[in-house]
Amino acid sequence: MKWIVVPIMLICVPCLFVVAQDDAGVQSKIIALEKAWNQAYKLGDKNAISAILDDAIVIVNDDGSLQSKNEFLGSVKPSQSQEQQVFPESLRVHVAGNVALATGVFRTKGVEKGKPFETKDRFIDTWVNRGGAWVCVSAAATPVLH
């Protein structure tokens, strides 16, 4: 019996390492896509954002309203010199096969109607691998009040 366990262990342990490597690669890819989305949003690059979002994405805004992809893209405008989208904080990615969940906090600073503002939101984005390309199929945000 002992002789059977050793070969099985020699086969299974490397397989676990390959899965961990794949997850790390997916995590890096999703983090890069999250950063690209923020940068494209700041620049008002609708084409770049469109390539990242699934056509049927469901977006839940921090006020509870829903937006489709077209509605979201319609709201995207290049930022003014006084406005900046701050890099996401504490970004984490959990991978489960063809699905990845990105969670974190992002801050937005800017000036609206002459008044400075700053928001802090916790987000969760759901990414799906479709034909080798990762696309965001759902995004939700909620305000962080403390």
C-alpha positions as CSV (number, residue, x, y, z in Angstrom):
1,M,0.0,0.0,0.0
2,K,2.8,2.4,0.9
3,W,4.3,1.9,-2.5
4,I,1.1,3.1,-4.2
5,V,0.9,6.3,-2.1
6,V,4.3,7.6,-3.1
7,P,3.8,7.5,-6.9
8,I,0.3,9.1,-6.4
9,M,1.9,11.9,-4.3
10,L,4.6,12.5,-6.9
11,I,1.9,13.0,-9.5
12,C,-0.6,15.1,-7.5
13,V,1.8,17.5,-5.8
14,P,3.1,19.0,-9.0
15,C,-0.4,19.3,-10.3
16,L,-1.3,21.5,-7.2
17,F,1.7,23.7,-8.0
18,V,0.5,24.2,-11.6
19,V,-2.9,25.2,-10.4
20,A,-1.4,27.8,-8.0
21,Q,0.8,29.1,-10.8
22,D,-2.3,29.5,-13.1
23,D,-4.2,31.3,-10.3
24,A,-1.3,33.7,-9.8
25,G,-1.3,34.4,-13.6
26,V,-5.0,35.0,-13.6
27,Q,-4.7,37.3,-10.5
28,S,-2.0,39.3,-12.3
29,K,-4.1,39.6,-15.4
30,I,-7.2,40.7,-13.5
31,I,-5.3,43.3,-11.6
32,A,-3.9,44.6,-14.8
33,L,-7.4,44.8,-16.3
34,E,-8.7,46.7,-13.2
35,K,-5.8,49.2,-13.5
36,A,-6.5,49.6,-17.3
37,W,-10.2,50.2,-16.6
38,N,-9.4,52.9,-14.1
39,Q,-6.9,54.6,-16.4
40,A,-9.3,54.4,-19.4
41,Y,-12.1,55.8,-17.2
42,K,-9.9,58.7,-16.2
43,L,-8.9,59.4,-19.8
44,G,-12.4,59.0,-21.1
45,D,-11.3,56.2,-23.4
46,K,-14.7,54.5,-24.2
47,N,-13.1,52.0,-26.7
48,A,-10.7,50.7,-24.1
49,I,-13.5,50.3,-21.5
50,S,-15.8,48.7,-24.0
51,A,-13.2,46.0,-24.7
52,I,-13.0,45.2,-21.0
53,L,-16.7,45.0,-20.3
54,D,-19.0,42.2,-21.3
55,D,-21.9,43.4,-23.5
56,A,-24.4,42.2,-21.0
57,I,-22.6,43.6,-17.9
58,V,-24.7,44.6,-14.9
59,I,-23.3,47.6,-13.1
60,V,-24.6,48.5,-9.6
61,N,-23.6,52.0,-8.7
62,D,-22.9,53.2,-5.2
63,D,-26.4,54.8,-5.0
64,G,-28.1,51.5,-5.8
65,S,-28.9,52.4,-9.4
66,L,-28.3,50.0,-12.3
67,Q,-26.5,50.7,-15.6
68,S,-26.1,48.8,-18.7
69,K,-22.8,48.8,-20.7
70,N,-24.2,51.5,-23.1
71,E,-25.5,53.6,-20.2
72,F,-22.1,53.4,-18.4
73,L,-20.2,54.2,-21.6
74,G,-22.5,57.2,-22.2
75,S,-21.5,58.6,-18.8
76,V,-17.7,58.3,-19.4
77,K,-16.0,61.6,-20.1
78,P,-12.4,62.7,-20.1
79,S,-11.4,64.0,-16.6
80,Q,-10.6,67.7,-16.2
81,S,-7.2,68.7,-15.0
82,Q,-8.6,69.1,-11.4
83,E,-10.1,65.6,-11.3
84,Q,-8.3,62.3,-10.7
85,Q,-9.4,58.7,-10.3
86,V,-7.3,57.3,-7.5
87,F,-5.7,53.8,-7.9
88,P,-7.7,51.0,-6.2
89,E,-6.5,50.2,-2.7
90,S,-6.3,46.7,-1.2
91,L,-7.1,45.0,-4.5
92,R,-7.5,41.3,-4.2
93,V,-8.5,38.7,-6.7
94,H,-10.0,35.3,-5.9
95,V,-10.0,32.8,-8.8
96,A,-12.5,29.9,-9.2
97,G,-12.0,28.2,-12.5
98,N,-13.2,30.5,-15.3
99,V,-14.5,33.1,-12.8
100,A,-12.5,35.7,-10.9
101,L,-13.7,38.1,-8.2
102,A,-11.8,41.4,-7.8
103,T,-12.5,43.3,-4.5
104,G,-11.0,46.4,-3.1
105,V,-11.5,50.1,-2.3
106,F,-11.2,53.0,-4.8
107,R,-11.2,56.7,-4.2
108,T,-12.4,59.4,-6.6
109,K,-11.3,63.0,-6.1
110,G,-12.4,65.9,-8.2
111,V,-14.2,69.2,-8.5
112,E,-17.8,69.4,-9.4
113,K,-19.5,72.8,-9.9
114,G,-16.6,74.5,-8.3
115,K,-16.6,72.3,-5.2
116,P,-14.0,69.7,-4.4
117,F,-15.3,66.2,-3.6
118,E,-13.8,62.9,-2.5
119,T,-15.6,59.5,-2.4
120,K,-14.4,56.2,-1.1
121,D,-16.2,53.0,-2.4
122,R,-15.7,49.3,-1.8
123,F,-16.2,47.3,-5.0
124,I,-16.6,43.8,-6.3
125,D,-16.1,43.0,-10.0
126,T,-16.9,39.6,-11.5
127,W,-14.7,38.5,-14.4
128,V,-15.3,35.6,-16.7
129,N,-12.9,34.0,-19.1
130,R,-14.6,33.8,-22.5
131,G,-12.7,32.2,-25.2
132,G,-9.3,33.0,-23.6
133,A,-10.2,36.7,-22.9
134,W,-11.3,38.0,-19.5
135,V,-14.3,40.3,-19.4
136,C,-16.1,42.0,-16.6
137,V,-19.7,40.7,-16.4
138,S,-20.8,42.4,-13.2
139,A,-19.5,45.4,-11.1
140,A,-20.9,46.7,-7.9
141,A,-19.8,49.5,-5.5
142,T,-20.9,50.7,-2.1
143,P,-19.8,53.8,-0.2
144,V,-17.3,53.4,2.7
145,L,-18.7,55.8,5.2
146,H,-15.9,55.5,7.9
